[in-house]
């Protein structure tokens, strides 16, 4: 299973301050440390993150993606679809999408860091159309528009529960032309442990989830901070109900509305790709959880 994609390894120099602060050294010292050998500090910085296709090639080469979930139609959650599924031709079996009505045209991409080709490929994928083979025949896959309470054996067996969205949330997003609250919020369970991945869910999503589920059904060990750790994705009552041991923020430049300190009042630790690079969480069959940073060092353990 794969949830969202952003293959950009281009990171702003503004993040240098955060990296240096985390290392407990000056920006000058950090740059000097990073440029040892033949690489620049920018190359070192980029090495902290893993390109999704490169990760796939190393660990899953030749295997299809059984389930890709597009949490919502924002470009920073689909940048790289063209390369992954079209250019490299990774086989796809199931594509999850929401019934939103967002539209963009090519003129929307004349300025900015995103490519129209990713949006075009996304619109093909959500119609069930894949790339052409050598005979000019388009591949196909199943398109699933799951909502809360929808069930199917293959995702129930995989320990996946869809907490959001609902038809009402998607409709409200279409009317407002603001799509964060139509994000898929999924809870994944294994060995008695629970992980919640909420896309860019904001207040309306969290309020709807809280009104529908008892708190004991929302408890989790790992929470991926909604909306890249911004305050707009932080809902104190929901975070208290989930009670995560560890919160992980997937973010480059530290936003001015960062909610890390708010999460830290509830969770035992708050980790960020801003400081740790790509983060890997391994849930063992006995319930132990090991968390690793970009270099493969174990940075946290949650014992069963």
C-alpha positions as CSV (number, residue, x, y, z in Angstrom):
1,X,0.0,0.0,0.0
2,X,1.1,3.5,-0.8
3,X,-0.5,6.7,0.5
4,X,0.2,9.9,-1.4
5,X,3.5,10.9,-3.1
6,X,5.8,13.9,-3.2
7,X,9.0,13.1,-5.0
8,X,10.6,16.5,-4.6
9,X,14.0,16.5,-3.0
10,X,14.4,20.2,-3.5
11,X,14.5,21.8,-0.1
12,X,14.8,25.5,0.8
13,X,17.9,26.9,2.4
14,X,15.6,28.4,5.0
15,X,15.6,24.9,6.6
16,X,19.3,25.2,7.3
17,X,18.6,27.0,10.6
18,X,16.4,24.1,11.8
19,X,19.0,21.5,10.9
20,X,21.8,23.4,12.6
21,X,19.7,24.0,15.7
22,X,18.9,20.2,15.9
23,X,22.6,19.4,15.6
24,X,23.4,21.9,18.3
25,X,25.8,23.9,16.2
26,X,25.9,27.1,14.2
27,X,24.8,27.3,10.6
28,X,28.4,27.9,9.6
29,X,29.5,24.8,11.4
30,X,26.7,22.8,9.9
31,X,27.6,23.9,6.4
32,X,31.2,23.0,7.0
33,X,30.3,19.6,8.4
34,X,28.0,18.9,5.5
35,X,30.5,19.9,2.8
36,X,33.2,17.5,4.0
37,X,34.3,15.6,0.9
38,X,33.0,16.5,-2.5
39,X,29.4,17.2,-1.7
40,X,27.7,20.5,-1.0
41,X,25.5,21.1,2.0
42,X,22.5,21.1,-0.4
43,X,23.5,17.6,-1.5
44,X,23.8,16.5,2.1
45,X,20.4,18.0,2.9
46,X,18.7,16.2,0.0
47,X,20.3,12.9,1.2
48,X,18.1,13.2,4.3
49,X,15.0,12.3,2.2
50,X,14.2,9.2,0.1
51,X,12.7,9.5,-3.4
52,X,9.6,7.2,-3.4
53,X,10.5,5.5,-6.7
54,X,14.1,4.8,-5.5
55,X,12.7,3.3,-2.3
56,X,10.3,1.1,-4.3
57,X,13.1,0.0,-6.6
58,X,15.3,-1.0,-3.6
59,X,12.7,-2.8,-1.7
60,X,9.8,-3.9,-4.0
61,X,11.2,-4.0,-7.6
62,X,9.0,-6.0,-9.9
63,X,6.0,-6.0,-7.6
64,X,2.8,-4.1,-8.2
65,X,1.3,-1.5,-5.9
66,X,-1.8,-3.3,-4.6
67,X,-3.4,-0.1,-3.2
68,X,-2.6,3.5,-3.8
69,X,-4.6,6.0,-1.7
70,X,-4.8,9.6,-2.8
71,X,-5.8,11.3,0.4
72,X,-7.0,14.5,-1.3
73,X,-6.3,16.4,-4.6
74,X,-3.6,18.8,-3.5
75,X,-0.4,18.8,-5.6
76,X,2.0,18.4,-2.8
77,X,0.4,15.0,-2.2
78,X,0.6,13.8,-5.8
79,X,3.8,15.3,-7.1
80,X,5.5,12.3,-8.8
81,X,2.5,10.3,-10.0
82,X,3.7,10.6,-13.6
83,X,7.2,9.3,-12.9
84,X,6.0,6.5,-10.6
85,X,3.1,5.0,-12.6
86,X,3.7,6.3,-16.1
87,X,7.4,6.9,-16.8
88,X,8.6,3.9,-14.7
89,X,5.5,1.9,-15.3
90,X,4.9,0.5,-11.8
91,X,1.8,-1.7,-12.0
92,X,-1.2,-0.5,-10.0
93,X,-4.1,-2.7,-8.9
94,X,-6.4,-0.4,-6.8
95,X,-6.6,3.4,-6.8
96,X,-8.4,5.1,-3.9
97,X,-9.8,8.6,-4.5
98,X,-12.6,10.8,-3.2
99,X,-15.6,12.1,-5.2
100,X,-14.3,15.7,-5.3
101,X,-14.8,18.1,-8.2
102,X,-11.6,20.0,-8.1
103,X,-10.4,21.2,-11.5
104,X,-7.1,22.6,-12.7
105,X,-5.9,23.6,-16.2
106,X,-2.5,23.8,-17.7
107,X,-2.4,27.5,-17.1
108,X,-2.5,26.8,-13.3
109,X,1.1,25.4,-13.5
110,X,2.9,28.2,-15.5
111,X,4.4,29.4,-12.2
112,X,5.3,27.2,-9.2
113,X,7.0,24.0,-8.3
114,X,4.4,21.5,-9.5
115,X,4.0,19.9,-12.9
116,X,0.8,19.7,-14.9
117,X,1.8,16.2,-16.1
118,X,1.2,14.9,-12.5
119,X,-2.3,16.4,-12.5
120,X,-3.0,14.9,-15.9
121,X,-1.9,11.5,-14.8
122,X,-3.9,11.8,-11.6
123,X,-7.1,12.4,-13.7
124,X,-6.3,9.3,-15.8
125,X,-5.7,7.2,-12.7
126,X,-9.0,8.3,-11.1
127,X,-10.8,7.1,-14.2
128,X,-9.1,3.7,-14.0
129,X,-6.8,4.4,-17.0
130,X,-3.1,3.5,-16.8
131,X,-0.2,3.9,-19.2
132,X,-0.1,2.3,-22.6
133,X,1.8,-0.9,-23.3
134,X,4.0,-1.6,-26.3
135,X,0.9,-2.5,-28.3
136,X,-0.8,0.9,-27.5
137,X,-3.3,-0.7,-25.1
138,X,-3.9,1.2,-21.9
139,X,-3.6,-0.7,-18.7
140,X,-6.5,-0.6,-16.2
141,X,-7.0,-0.8,-12.4
142,X,-10.0,-0.6,-10.0
143,X,-11.0,2.8,-8.7
144,X,-12.4,2.8,-5.2
145,X,-14.2,5.8,-3.6
146,X,-14.4,4.5,0.0
147,X,-16.1,6.5,2.7
148,X,-16.5,6.0,6.4
149,X,-18.1,2.6,7.4
150,X,-17.4,1.2,3.9
151,X,-15.8,-2.3,4.3
152,X,-14.4,-4.8,1.9
153,X,-12.6,-8.1,2.8
154,X,-9.3,-7.1,1.3
155,X,-8.9,-3.9,3.4
156,X,-10.5,-5.3,6.5
157,X,-8.0,-8.2,6.3
158,X,-5.2,-5.7,5.9
159,X,-6.2,-4.0,9.2
160,X,-7.4,-0.8,7.5
161,X,-10.3,1.3,8.9
162,X,-11.6,4.4,7.0
163,X,-12.4,7.0,9.6
164,X,-13.1,9.8,7.1
165,X,-14.4,11.2,4.8
166,X,-18.1,11.1,4.6
167,X,-20.3,12.1,1.6
168,X,-21.3,15.2,3.6
169,X,-17.6,16.2,4.1
170,X,-16.8,15.7,0.4
171,X,-19.9,17.7,-0.6
172,X,-19.0,20.6,1.7
173,X,-15.4,20.6,0.3
174,X,-16.8,20.7,-3.3
175,X,-19.0,23.7,-2.4
176,X,-16.2,25.6,-0.6
177,X,-13.6,24.6,-3.2
178,X,-11.3,23.7,-0.3
179,X,-10.4,20.1,-0.2
180,X,-8.4,19.4,3.0
181,X,-11.4,18.1,4.8
182,X,-12.2,15.5,2.2
183,X,-8.9,13.8,3.1
184,X,-8.8,10.1,3.7
185,X,-8.2,9.5,7.4
186,X,-7.2,5.9,7.8
187,X,-6.4,3.8,10.9
188,X,-4.0,0.9,10.3
189,X,-3.7,-1.8,12.9
190,X,-1.2,-4.6,13.4
191,X,-0.1,-6.7,16.4
192,X,-2.4,-4.7,18.7
193,X,-0.7,-1.4,17.6
194,X,-2.5,1.4,15.7
195,X,-1.3,4.1,13.2
196,X,-3.5,7.0,12.1
197,X,-2.7,8.8,8.8
198,X,-5.0,11.8,8.2
199,X,-3.8,13.6,5.1
200,X,-4.5,17.2,5.6
201,X,-7.7,16.8,7.7
202,X,-8.7,19.9,9.5
203,X,-11.4,20.9,12.0
204,X,-14.5,19.7,10.1
205,X,-13.0,16.2,9.6
206,X,-11.8,15.9,13.2
207,X,-15.2,17.1,14.6
208,X,-17.0,14.6,12.4
209,X,-14.8,11.8,13.5
210,X,-15.2,12.7,17.2
211,X,-18.9,12.8,16.9
212,X,-19.1,9.4,15.3
213,X,-16.5,7.3,17.2
214,X,-16.0,6.6,20.9
215,X,-12.6,7.7,22.1
216,X,-11.5,4.1,22.7
217,X,-11.9,3.4,19.0
218,X,-9.5,6.3,18.1
219,X,-6.5,5.4,20.3
220,X,-3.3,5.0,18.4
221,X,0.4,4.6,19.0
222,X,1.7,6.6,16.0
223,X,0.0,9.7,14.5
224,X,1.1,11.4,11.3
225,X,0.4,15.0,12.1
226,X,-2.3,16.3,9.9
227,X,-1.5,19.1,7.4
228,X,2.2,18.8,7.8
229,X,2.1,19.6,11.5
230,X,0.4,23.0,11.1
231,X,-2.1,24.4,13.6
232,X,-4.8,24.1,10.9
233,X,-4.6,20.3,11.2
234,X,-4.3,20.3,15.0
235,X,-7.5,19.5,16.9
236,X,-6.8,19.2,20.6
237,X,-9.8,17.1,21.6
238,X,-9.1,14.7,18.7
239,X,-5.4,14.4,19.6
240,X,-6.3,13.8,23.2
241,X,-8.7,11.0,22.2
242,X,-6.1,9.4,20.0
243,X,-3.4,9.7,22.7
244,X,-0.5,8.9,20.4
245,X,2.8,7.9,21.9
246,X,4.7,9.4,18.9
247,X,3.6,12.1,16.4
248,X,5.5,12.4,13.1
249,X,5.4,15.6,11.1
250,X,6.1,15.3,7.4
251,X,7.3,18.8,6.5
252,X,10.2,20.7,4.9
253,X,10.3,24.3,5.8
254,X,9.0,24.9,9.3
255,X,5.6,26.7,9.0
256,X,4.9,29.8,11.0
257,X,1.9,28.0,12.3
258,X,3.8,24.9,13.5
259,X,1.9,22.9,16.2
260,X,4.8,20.7,17.4
261,X,4.7,22.2,20.9
262,X,0.9,21.5,21.1
263,X,1.4,17.9,20.1
264,X,4.3,17.6,22.6
265,X,1.9,18.3,25.5
266,X,0.1,15.1,24.7
267,X,2.5,12.7,22.9
268,X,5.8,11.4,24.4
269,X,7.7,12.6,21.4
270,X,7.3,14.6,18.2
271,X,9.5,13.7,15.3
272,X,9.9,15.6,12.1
273,X,11.3,14.9,8.6
274,X,12.6,18.5,9.0
275,X,15.2,17.2,11.5
276,X,15.3,13.4,11.0
277,X,15.0,13.1,7.3
278,X,12.9,10.1,6.1
279,X,11.4,8.3,9.0
280,X,10.7,4.6,9.1
281,X,8.3,2.9,11.6
282,X,8.6,-0.9,12.0
283,X,5.9,-2.7,13.9
284,X,7.0,-6.1,14.9
285,X,4.7,-9.1,15.2
286,X,5.1,-9.0,19.0
287,X,3.9,-5.4,19.2
288,X,7.2,-3.7,19.6
289,X,7.7,-0.5,17.6
290,X,11.1,0.6,16.4
291,X,11.5,4.0,14.8
292,X,14.5,4.9,12.5
293,X,15.8,8.1,11.0
294,X,17.2,8.6,7.5
295,X,20.5,7.0,8.2
296,X,19.0,3.8,9.7
297,X,19.7,4.7,13.3
298,X,17.0,3.7,15.7
299,X,15.8,6.9,17.4
300,X,12.9,5.6,19.5
301,X,11.4,2.3,20.8
302,X,7.9,1.7,22.0
303,X,7.9,-1.6,23.9
304,X,4.9,-3.9,23.9
